[in-house]
Amino acid sequence: MKRFGFFVLIFILTNSCMKAQKEKIINNGNVSICTESFGNFNNPAILLIGGATVSMLYWDADFCNKLANKGYFVIRYDNRDVDKSTTYSPGSITYNIVDLADDAVNILDAYKIKKANIMGISLGGLIAQILAIKSPNRVNSLILMSTGIWGTPDPTIPEMDKEIFNFQSKAESINWNDKKEVVHYMLQNSHLMAGRKPVDYSREEKRIEHEIDRAVNYRSMFNHSLIQGGEAYYDKMDEIKMPTLIIHGTDDKIWHFKNTEKLLADIKNSQLLKLEGTGHELNYNDWDIIITTINRFISNYPA
């Protein structure tokens, strides 16, 4: 599906009382998914689904710990073709977006979690919608960040900013075997995604370097541009019955802020957290308001 071509460039400090557990590999057939959890297993679960090309490190460990400290069991993971999860050769994939939604269910099964609060950003938000429609009994609440409707594109909503296409065209000239050059390029991506919010370049640089070091094949993340499938779940937002929180930045250059109008209209039991000046990212400066809002939201809908 062409829309996934737009995502190719989109994407530890822990406190003394709440440390991350060791990474846990979830095996299902010939697919292995690398996960990591934070907090007490007996607390309500939050499963974090990342966007295209980004690893689970995008959900910063500090962010996960802050969320866990509110009384949640938080799980982050690498999607296929990213870092430590099953990786395919660049330019070749054998899965579709529904398989990625099924991976999320398999993670819940492996952790013996019957029902979780599902949070997805960008592509992860689309995966979360499919999961909510396909396996509603596994979803207590839905949190959709920086994403749009899984369905027919609305012609009244602006397309991706042309700056993104211009930046994307530079990827062909990058030497992806030169770590320093790759980090520099990806830091430019971080700047582009930030909207009007400041970028913590030190934190971003460490994350990018860590992702490169962890990856089986770093360039395989671009396979996300080839993802297809999922048409059977198109335009079925009326089937999403669980409470839904929509989080979106006003300066998002990937998914225009107007996407929130469509999400709010089509998902009946939904509400919006508007992040003024925020781009297409989980900005450090927004963590507190995001975590506070998520906690208040989930607390109203206990599993």
C-alpha contacts under 8 A as a table, 3 or more apart, distances in Angstrom:
res1	aa1	res2	aa2	distance
1	M	4	F	6.08
1	M	5	G	7.76
1	M	226	L	7.10
1	M	227	I	6.51
1	M	228	Q	4.78
1	M	229	G	7.34
2	K	5	G	5.49
2	K	6	F	7.59
2	K	225	S	7.87
3	R	6	F	5.63
3	R	7	F	7.66
3	R	225	S	8.00
4	F	7	F	5.38
4	F	8	V	7.28
4	F	224	H	6.62
4	F	225	S	4.60
4	F	226	L	6.54
4	F	227	I	6.31
4	F	228	Q	7.78
5	G	8	V	5.88
5	G	224	H	7.64
5	G	225	S	4.19
5	G	226	L	6.83
6	F	9	L	7.53
6	F	10	I	7.99
6	F	160	M	7.81
6	F	225	S	7.04
6	F	254	I	7.76
7	F	10	I	5.05
7	F	11	F	7.21
7	F	52	A	5.52
7	F	53	T	7.41
7	F	123	L	7.58
7	F	224	H	7.29
7	F	225	S	6.29
8	V	11	F	7.11
8	V	52	A	6.41
8	V	53	T	6.20
8	V	168	Q	7.99
8	V	221	M	7.61
8	V	222	F	5.22
8	V	223	N	7.80
8	V	224	H	6.44
8	V	225	S	5.42
9	L	52	A	7.74
9	L	53	T	6.86
9	L	168	Q	6.66
9	L	189	N	7.21
9	L	222	F	7.73
10	I	51	G	7.20
10	I	52	A	5.95
10	I	53	T	6.31
10	I	54	V	7.23
10	I	189	N	7.61
10	I	193	M	7.96
11	F	51	G	6.29
11	F	52	A	5.50
11	F	53	T	4.71
11	F	54	V	4.41
12	I	60	D	7.98
12	I	61	A	6.01
12	I	62	D	6.98
13	L	61	A	6.75
13	L	62	D	6.08
14	T	18	M	6.95
14	T	19	K	5.65
14	T	20	A	7.38
14	T	61	A	6.80
14	T	62	D	6.08
14	T	65	N	6.76
15	N	18	M	5.73
15	N	19	K	6.40
15	N	65	N	7.52
16	S	19	K	6.73
18	M	38	F	7.16
18	M	39	G	6.07
18	M	65	N	6.42
18	M	68	A	7.53
18	M	69	N	7.01
19	K	38	F	6.49
19	K	39	G	7.22
19	K	65	N	7.21
20	A	36	E	7.09
20	A	37	S	5.90
20	A	38	F	4.63
20	A	39	G	7.15
20	A	61	A	7.71
20	A	65	N	7.58
21	Q	36	E	6.42
21	Q	37	S	5.64
21	Q	38	F	6.17
22	K	36	E	6.39
22	K	37	S	7.64
23	E	34	C	6.67
23	E	35	T	5.56
23	E	36	E	4.60
23	E	37	S	7.49
24	K	34	C	5.95
24	K	35	T	5.13
24	K	36	E	5.93
25	I	32	S	6.32
25	I	33	I	5.56
25	I	34	C	4.58
25	I	35	T	6.04
26	I	32	S	5.47
26	I	33	I	5.03
26	I	34	C	6.37
26	I	35	T	7.27
26	I	106	N	7.77
26	I	107	I	6.57
26	I	110	A	6.70
27	N	30	N	7.28
27	N	31	V	5.84
27	N	32	S	4.46
27	N	33	I	6.52
28	N	31	V	5.30
28	N	32	S	6.37
28	N	106	N	7.48
31	V	85	S	7.83
31	V	86	T	5.71
32	S	85	S	5.52
32	S	86	T	5.23
33	I	77	Y	7.09
33	I	78	D	6.42
33	I	79	N	6.88
33	I	80	R	6.94
33	I	84	K	7.36
33	I	85	S	4.50
33	I	86	T	6.44
33	I	103	D	7.76
34	C	77	Y	5.64
34	C	78	D	5.59
34	C	84	K	5.80
34	C	85	S	5.14
35	T	56	M	7.82
35	T	75	I	6.84
35	T	76	R	5.78
35	T	77	Y	4.14
35	T	78	D	6.56
36	E	75	I	5.72
36	E	76	R	5.54
36	E	77	Y	6.22
37	S	73	F	7.01
37	S	74	V	5.47
37	S	75	I	4.36
37	S	76	R	6.44
38	F	64	C	6.66
38	F	65	N	6.32
38	F	68	A	6.09
38	F	73	F	5.84
38	F	74	V	5.04
38	F	75	I	6.46
39	G	43	N	7.79
39	G	65	N	7.28
39	G	68	A	5.02
39	G	69	N	7.07
39	G	71	G	7.54
39	G	72	Y	6.30
39	G	73	F	4.84
39	G	74	V	6.44
40	N	43	N	5.59
40	N	68	A	7.75
40	N	71	G	7.69
40	N	72	Y	6.85
40	N	73	F	5.37
41	F	44	P	7.81
41	F	45	A	7.62
41	F	73	F	5.41
42	N	73	F	7.27
43	N	71	G	6.05
43	N	72	Y	4.96
43	N	73	F	5.36
44	P	71	G	7.37
44	P	72	Y	5.11
44	P	73	F	5.85
44	P	116	A	6.95
44	P	117	N	7.76
44	P	303	A	7.50
45	A	72	Y	5.71
45	A	73	F	4.54
45	A	74	V	5.80
45	A	75	I	7.57
45	A	113	I	7.57
45	A	115	K	7.62
45	A	116	A	4.96
45	A	117	N	6.05
46	I	72	Y	6.75
46	I	73	F	6.12
46	I	74	V	4.86
46	I	75	I	6.29
46	I	116	A	5.68
46	I	117	N	4.67
46	I	118	I	5.82
46	I	119	M	7.01
47	L	74	V	6.08
47	L	75	I	4.96
47	L	76	R	6.28
47	L	116	A	6.64
47	L	117	N	6.27
47	L	118	I	5.03
47	L	119	M	6.07
48	L	59	W	7.62
48	L	74	V	7.47
48	L	75	I	6.08
48	L	76	R	5.03
48	L	77	Y	7.27
48	L	118	I	6.38
48	L	119	M	4.97
48	L	120	G	5.90
49	I	56	M	7.98
49	I	76	R	6.84
49	I	77	Y	7.08
49	I	79	N	7.86
49	I	104	A	7.95
49	I	118	I	7.62
49	I	119	M	6.08
49	I	120	G	4.52
49	I	121	I	6.57
49	I	124	G	4.89
49	I	125	G	7.42
49	I	127	I	7.81
49	I	128	A	7.45
50	G	54	V	6.40
50	G	55	S	6.84
50	G	56	M	6.46
50	G	58	Y	7.21
50	G	59	W	7.61
50	G	77	Y	7.69
50	G	78	D	7.55
50	G	79	N	7.22
50	G	120	G	6.08
50	G	121	I	5.69
50	G	122	S	7.45
50	G	123	L	7.13
50	G	124	G	4.93
51	G	54	V	5.95
51	G	120	G	7.34
51	G	121	I	5.39
51	G	122	S	4.95
51	G	123	L	4.46
51	G	124	G	4.65
51	G	125	G	7.56
52	A	122	S	7.26
52	A	123	L	5.53
52	A	124	G	7.36
52	A	221	M	7.56
52	A	224	H	5.93
52	A	225	S	7.96
53	T	82	V	6.54
53	T	221	M	4.62
53	T	222	F	6.15
53	T	224	H	6.50
54	V	57	L	7.58
54	V	58	Y	6.19
54	V	78	D	7.85
54	V	82	V	6.83
54	V	221	M	7.47
55	S	58	Y	5.83
55	S	77	Y	7.17
55	S	78	D	4.96
55	S	79	N	6.92
55	S	82	V	5.66
55	S	83	D	6.21
55	S	211	E	6.81
56	M	59	W	5.70
56	M	60	D	7.92
56	M	76	R	5.52
56	M	77	Y	4.70
56	M	78	D	4.86
56	M	79	N	7.77
57	L	60	D	5.45
57	L	61	A	7.20
57	L	207	R	6.60
57	L	211	E	7.25
58	Y	207	R	7.45
59	W	63	F	6.59
59	W	64	C	6.68
59	W	76	R	6.96
59	W	282	L	7.91
60	D	63	F	5.15
60	D	64	C	6.31
61	A	64	C	4.96
61	A	65	N	6.03
62	D	65	N	5.10
62	D	66	K	6.14
63	F	66	K	5.17
63	F	67	L	6.24
63	F	287	W	6.84
64	C	67	L	5.09
64	C	68	A	6.06
64	C	74	V	6.50
65	N	68	A	4.88
65	N	69	N	5.99
66	K	69	N	5.09
66	K	70	K	6.74
66	K	291	I	7.60
67	L	70	K	5.38
67	L	71	G	7.37
67	L	72	Y	6.55
67	L	74	V	7.30
67	L	291	I	6.16
68	A	71	G	5.41
68	A	72	Y	4.54
68	A	73	F	5.81
68	A	74	V	6.01
69	N	72	Y	6.87
70	K	295	N	6.98
78	D	82	V	5.73
78	D	83	D	6.51
78	D	84	K	6.72
78	D	85	S	5.77
79	N	82	V	5.70
79	N	85	S	6.44
79	N	100	L	7.31
80	R	85	S	5.34
80	R	86	T	5.32
80	R	87	T	6.04
80	R	100	L	7.62
81	D	85	S	6.40
81	D	86	T	5.94
81	D	87	T	4.15
81	D	88	Y	6.04
81	D	217	N	7.94
81	D	220	S	5.43
81	D	221	M	5.19
81	D	223	N	6.90
81	D	224	H	7.65
82	V	85	S	6.01
82	V	86	T	7.64
82	V	87	T	6.67
82	V	215	A	6.60
82	V	216	V	7.81
82	V	217	N	7.84
82	V	218	Y	7.07
82	V	220	S	6.86
82	V	221	M	5.23
83	D	87	T	7.77
83	D	211	E	6.38
83	D	212	I	7.52
83	D	214	R	5.39
83	D	215	A	3.54
83	D	216	V	5.67
83	D	217	N	7.08
83	D	218	Y	6.70
84	K	87	T	7.71
84	K	214	R	6.33
84	K	215	A	5.70
84	K	216	V	6.09
87	T	216	V	6.74
87	T	217	N	7.05
87	T	220	S	6.72
88	Y	92	S	6.34
88	Y	93	I	6.04
88	Y	220	S	6.51
89	S	92	S	5.50
89	S	93	I	7.42
89	S	217	N	7.97
89	S	220	S	6.24
90	P	219	R	6.34
90	P	220	S	4.59
90	P	221	M	7.86
90	P	222	F	7.18
90	P	223	N	6.13
91	G	220	S	7.47
91	G	222	F	7.78
91	G	223	N	5.79
91	G	226	L	7.68
92	S	223	N	6.91
93	I	223	N	6.77
93	I	226	L	7.49
93	I	227	I	7.89
95	Y	99	D	6.03
95	Y	100	L	7.79
95	Y	227	I	7.31
96	N	99	D	5.39
96	N	100	L	6.83
96	N	227	I	5.40
96	N	228	Q	5.24
96	N	229	G	5.30
96	N	230	G	7.38
97	I	100	L	5.07
97	I	101	A	6.54
97	I	127	I	6.69
97	I	227	I	6.22
97	I	228	Q	6.20
97	I	229	G	5.82
97	I	230	G	6.04
98	V	101	A	4.99
98	V	102	D	6.24
98	V	127	I	7.35
98	V	130	I	7.04
98	V	229	G	6.77
98	V	230	G	5.63
99	D	102	D	4.92
99	D	103	D	6.17
100	L	103	D	4.95
100	L	104	A	6.65
100	L	127	I	6.74
101	A	104	A	5.28
101	A	105	V	6.77
101	A	127	I	5.35
101	A	128	A	6.85
101	A	130	I	6.51
101	A	131	L	5.29
102	D	105	V	5.05
102	D	106	N	6.23
102	D	131	L	7.35
103	D	106	N	4.99
103	D	107	I	6.30
104	A	107	I	5.12
104	A	108	L	6.52
104	A	131	L	7.90
105	V	108	L	5.10
105	V	109	D	6.25
105	V	131	L	7.86
105	V	138	R	7.60
106	N	109	D	4.94
106	N	110	A	6.12
107	I	110	A	5.07
107	I	111	Y	6.29
108	L	111	Y	5.22
108	L	112	K	5.99
108	L	113	I	4.98
108	L	114	K	6.94
108	L	115	K	7.74
108	L	116	A	7.78
109	D	112	K	4.84
109	D	113	I	5.98
109	D	114	K	7.28
110	A	113	I	7.69
113	I	116	A	6.91
114	K	138	R	6.04
115	K	137	N	6.94
115	K	138	R	4.31
115	K	139	V	5.39
115	K	140	N	5.87
115	K	303	A	7.25
116	A	138	R	6.26
116	A	139	V	5.26
116	A	140	N	5.39
116	A	141	S	7.28
116	A	303	A	7.93
117	N	139	V	5.88
117	N	140	N	5.14
117	N	141	S	4.78
117	N	142	L	6.00
117	N	143	I	7.55
117	N	298	I	7.75
118	I	128	A	6.61
118	I	139	V	6.50
118	I	140	N	7.60
118	I	141	S	6.31
118	I	142	L	5.07
118	I	143	I	6.04
119	M	124	G	7.79
119	M	125	G	7.13
119	M	128	A	6.99
119	M	142	L	6.06
119	M	143	I	4.43
119	M	144	L	5.95
119	M	145	M	7.49
120	G	123	L	7.43
120	G	124	G	4.17
120	G	125	G	4.00
120	G	126	L	7.43
120	G	127	I	7.23
120	G	128	A	5.73
120	G	143	I	6.41
120	G	144	L	5.39
120	G	145	M	6.13
121	I	124	G	4.65
121	I	125	G	4.72
121	I	144	L	6.18
121	I	145	M	4.57
121	I	146	S	5.66
121	I	147	T	6.35
122	S	125	G	5.08
122	S	126	L	6.85
122	S	145	M	6.39
122	S	146	S	5.11
122	S	147	T	4.39
122	S	148	G	7.63
122	S	255	W	7.82
123	L	126	L	5.14
123	L	127	I	6.35
123	L	147	T	6.95
124	G	127	I	4.95
124	G	128	A	6.03
125	G	128	A	4.94
125	G	129	Q	6.28
125	G	143	I	7.84
125	G	144	L	5.14
125	G	145	M	6.33
125	G	146	S	7.55
125	G	147	T	5.65
125	G	148	G	7.54
126	L	129	Q	5.13
126	L	130	I	6.46
126	L	147	T	7.00
126	L	148	G	7.22
126	L	149	I	7.17
126	L	150	W	5.76
127	I	130	I	5.23
127	I	131	L	6.18
128	A	131	L	4.96
128	A	132	A	6.10
128	A	142	L	7.43
128	A	144	L	7.58
129	Q	132	A	5.05
129	Q	133	I	6.30
129	Q	150	W	6.87
129	Q	240	I	7.79
130	I	133	I	5.15
130	I	134	K	5.87
130	I	150	W	7.65
130	I	230	G	7.70
130	I	233	Y	6.42
131	L	134	K	5.13
131	L	135	S	5.46
131	L	136	P	7.03
131	L	139	V	7.96
132	A	135	S	5.52
132	A	136	P	4.72
132	A	138	R	7.71
132	A	139	V	6.15
132	A	142	L	7.62
132	A	240	I	6.25
133	I	136	P	5.69
133	I	233	Y	7.26
133	I	236	K	7.47
133	I	237	M	7.83
133	I	239	E	6.07
133	I	240	I	5.95
134	K	233	Y	7.93
135	S	138	R	5.76
135	S	139	V	7.29
136	P	139	V	5.35
136	P	240	I	7.67
136	P	242	M	7.93
137	N	140	N	7.72
139	V	142	L	7.01
139	V	242	M	7.37
140	N	242	M	6.49
140	N	243	P	7.71
140	N	301	Y	7.65
140	N	302	P	7.80
140	N	303	A	5.89
141	S	242	M	5.42
141	S	243	P	5.12
141	S	244	T	5.91
141	S	298	I	7.16
141	S	301	Y	7.54
142	L	242	M	6.83
142	L	243	P	6.27
142	L	244	T	4.58
142	L	245	L	6.25
143	I	244	T	5.65
143	I	245	L	4.68
143	I	246	I	5.89
143	I	247	I	7.40
144	L	147	T	6.59
144	L	244	T	7.36
144	L	245	L	6.22
144	L	246	I	4.87
144	L	247	I	6.13
145	M	246	I	5.86
145	M	247	I	4.54
145	M	248	H	5.65
146	S	247	I	6.45
146	S	248	H	4.92
146	S	249	G	6.91
146	S	252	D	7.33
146	S	255	W	6.30
146	S	280	H	6.05
146	S	281	E	7.39
147	T	248	H	7.69
147	T	255	W	5.77
147	T	259	N	7.35
148	G	255	W	6.51
148	G	259	N	5.36
148	G	260	T	7.17
148	G	262	K	7.81
148	G	263	L	6.77
149	I	152	T	7.96
149	I	153	P	7.90
149	I	235	D	7.84
149	I	237	M	7.88
149	I	259	N	7.32
149	I	262	K	7.04
149	I	263	L	6.02
150	W	233	Y	7.54
150	W	234	Y	5.74
150	W	235	D	6.48
150	W	237	M	7.90
151	G	231	E	7.82
151	G	233	Y	7.62
151	G	234	Y	4.22
151	G	235	D	4.48
151	G	236	K	7.62
152	T	234	Y	6.88
152	T	235	D	6.57
154	D	157	I	5.70
155	P	158	P	7.42
157	I	256	H	7.09
157	I	258	K	6.00
157	I	259	N	6.65
158	P	256	H	6.26
158	P	258	K	7.70
159	E	254	I	7.70
159	E	255	W	7.55
159	E	256	H	7.11
160	M	164	I	7.04
160	M	253	K	5.82
160	M	254	I	4.85
160	M	255	W	6.51
160	M	256	H	7.05
161	D	164	I	5.75
161	D	165	F	7.41
161	D	253	K	5.21
161	D	254	I	6.60
162	K	165	F	5.14
162	K	166	N	6.30
163	E	166	N	5.07
163	E	167	F	6.13
164	I	167	F	5.11
164	I	168	Q	6.01
164	I	192	L	7.89
164	I	253	K	7.43
164	I	254	I	7.62
165	F	168	Q	4.94
165	F	169	S	6.28
166	N	169	S	5.35
166	N	170	K	7.07
167	F	170	K	5.50
167	F	171	A	7.41
167	F	189	N	7.90
168	Q	171	A	5.61
169	S	172	E	6.49
170	K	173	S	5.68
170	K	174	I	7.07
171	A	174	I	5.36
174	I	181	E	7.13
174	I	182	V	6.98
174	I	185	Y	7.85
175	N	178	D	5.54
175	N	181	E	6.85
175	N	182	V	7.12
176	W	179	K	6.97
176	W	181	E	7.49
176	W	182	V	5.91
176	W	219	R	7.42
177	N	182	V	7.81
178	D	181	E	5.38
178	D	182	V	6.20
179	K	182	V	5.08
179	K	183	V	6.07
179	K	209	E	7.85
179	K	212	I	7.74
180	K	183	V	5.23
180	K	184	H	6.24
181	E	184	H	5.15
181	E	185	Y	6.22
182	V	185	Y	5.08
182	V	186	M	6.12
183	V	186	M	5.15
183	V	187	L	6.07
183	V	205	E	6.80
183	V	208	I	6.34
183	V	209	E	6.71
184	H	187	L	5.17
184	H	188	Q	6.54
185	Y	188	Q	5.22
185	Y	189	N	6.63
186	M	189	N	4.83
186	M	190	S	6.38
186	M	208	I	7.36
187	L	190	S	4.90
187	L	191	H	6.37
187	L	201	Y	7.30
187	L	204	E	7.02
187	L	205	E	6.77
188	Q	191	H	5.07
188	Q	192	L	6.24
189	N	192	L	5.01
189	N	193	M	6.20
190	S	193	M	5.22
190	S	194	A	6.28
190	S	199	V	7.34
190	S	204	E	7.41
191	H	194	A	5.33
191	H	195	G	7.83
191	H	199	V	6.50
192	L	195	G	6.88
193	M	252	D	7.25
193	M	253	K	7.05
193	M	279	G	5.38
193	M	280	H	5.03
193	M	281	E	6.20
194	A	197	K	5.57
194	A	198	P	6.93
194	A	199	V	6.57
194	A	278	T	6.27
194	A	279	G	4.65
194	A	280	H	6.38
194	A	281	E	6.40
194	A	283	N	7.26
195	G	251	D	5.08
195	G	252	D	6.49
195	G	253	K	7.73
195	G	277	G	5.93
195	G	278	T	5.10
195	G	279	G	3.91
195	G	280	H	7.23
196	R	251	D	7.11
196	R	277	G	4.93
196	R	278	T	6.06
196	R	279	G	7.04
197	K	277	G	6.14
197	K	278	T	5.73
197	K	279	G	7.45
197	K	283	N	7.44
197	K	285	N	7.68
199	V	204	E	7.95
199	V	283	N	7.61
200	D	203	R	5.50
200	D	204	E	6.20
200	D	284	Y	7.48
201	Y	204	E	4.92
201	Y	205	E	5.86
202	S	205	E	5.21
202	S	206	K	6.31
203	R	206	K	5.30
203	R	207	R	6.27
204	E	207	R	5.10
204	E	208	I	6.18
205	E	208	I	5.21
205	E	209	E	6.13
206	K	209	E	5.20
206	K	210	H	6.05
207	R	210	H	5.09
207	R	211	E	6.11
208	I	211	E	5.05
208	I	212	I	6.26
209	E	212	I	5.17
209	E	213	D	6.24
210	H	213	D	5.06
210	H	214	R	6.09
211	E	214	R	5.15
211	E	215	A	6.01
211	E	218	Y	7.82
212	I	215	A	5.34
212	I	218	Y	5.93
215	A	218	Y	5.18
217	N	220	S	5.55
217	N	221	M	7.88
218	Y	221	M	6.11
219	R	222	F	5.93
220	S	223	N	5.47
221	M	224	H	6.10
222	F	225	S	5.76
222	F	226	L	7.92
223	N	226	L	5.38
223	N	227	I	7.15
224	H	227	I	5.36
230	G	233	Y	5.66
230	G	234	Y	7.03
231	E	234	Y	5.09
233	Y	236	K	6.01
236	K	239	E	5.61
236	K	240	I	7.57
237	M	240	I	5.37
237	M	266	D	5.67
237	M	267	I	5.59
238	D	241	K	7.19
238	D	266	D	6.39
238	D	267	I	6.13
238	D	268	K	7.27
240	I	267	I	6.44
241	K	267	I	7.71
241	K	268	K	7.54
241	K	269	N	6.78
242	M	269	N	6.86
243	P	269	N	5.21
243	P	270	S	5.95
243	P	301	Y	7.65
244	T	267	I	7.54
244	T	269	N	6.13
244	T	270	S	4.49
244	T	271	Q	6.48
245	L	270	S	5.68
245	L	271	Q	5.15
245	L	272	L	5.94
245	L	273	L	7.35
245	L	294	I	7.88
245	L	297	F	7.42
246	I	260	T	7.25
246	I	263	L	7.80
246	I	264	L	7.90
246	I	270	S	7.04
246	I	271	Q	5.99
246	I	272	L	4.71
246	I	273	L	6.09
247	I	272	L	5.94
247	I	273	L	4.78
247	I	274	K	6.13
247	I	275	L	7.28
248	H	252	D	7.64
248	H	257	F	6.63
248	H	260	T	7.26
248	H	272	L	7.78
248	H	273	L	6.62
248	H	274	K	5.52
248	H	275	L	5.89
248	H	278	T	7.77
249	G	252	D	5.54
249	G	257	F	6.61
249	G	274	K	6.09
249	G	275	L	4.46
249	G	276	E	5.94
249	G	277	G	6.29
249	G	278	T	4.31
249	G	279	G	5.25
249	G	280	H	6.77
250	T	256	H	7.68
250	T	257	F	5.35
250	T	274	K	7.02
250	T	275	L	6.14
250	T	276	E	5.34
250	T	277	G	5.48
250	T	278	T	5.85
250	T	279	G	6.70
251	D	256	H	7.46
251	D	257	F	7.07
251	D	276	E	7.52
251	D	277	G	5.39
251	D	278	T	5.38
251	D	279	G	4.54
251	D	280	H	7.45
252	D	255	W	5.82
252	D	256	H	5.49
252	D	257	F	6.34
252	D	278	T	6.68
252	D	279	G	3.95
252	D	280	H	4.65
253	K	256	H	5.98
253	K	279	G	6.56
253	K	280	H	6.47
254	I	280	H	6.45
255	W	259	N	6.68
255	W	280	H	7.49
256	H	259	N	5.87
257	F	260	T	5.85
258	K	261	E	5.50
258	K	262	K	7.25
259	N	262	K	5.33
259	N	263	L	6.32
260	T	263	L	4.98
260	T	264	L	5.96
260	T	272	L	7.70
261	E	264	L	5.25
261	E	265	A	6.11
262	K	265	A	5.13
262	K	266	D	6.02
263	L	266	D	5.31
263	L	267	I	5.79
264	L	267	I	5.49
264	L	268	K	6.71
264	L	270	S	5.84
264	L	271	Q	6.75
264	L	272	L	7.62
265	A	268	K	6.45
267	I	270	S	5.84
273	L	290	I	7.98
273	L	293	T	7.70
275	L	278	T	5.59
275	L	286	D	7.63
278	T	281	E	7.37
278	T	283	N	7.29
282	L	286	D	7.18
282	L	287	W	7.48
283	N	286	D	5.40
283	N	287	W	6.78
284	Y	287	W	5.43
285	N	288	D	7.40
286	D	289	I	5.65
286	D	290	I	6.05
287	W	290	I	5.13
287	W	291	I	5.93
288	D	291	I	5.24
288	D	292	T	5.96
289	I	292	T	5.12
289	I	293	T	5.96
290	I	293	T	5.21
290	I	294	I	6.05
291	I	294	I	5.06
291	I	295	N	6.04
292	T	295	N	5.21
292	T	296	R	6.23
293	T	296	R	5.15
293	T	297	F	5.96
294	I	297	F	5.00
294	I	298	I	6.03
295	N	298	I	5.38
295	N	299	S	5.94
296	R	299	S	5.21
296	R	300	N	6.60
297	F	300	N	5.56
297	F	301	Y	7.15
298	I	301	Y	5.25
298	I	302	P	6.58
299	S	302	P	5.91
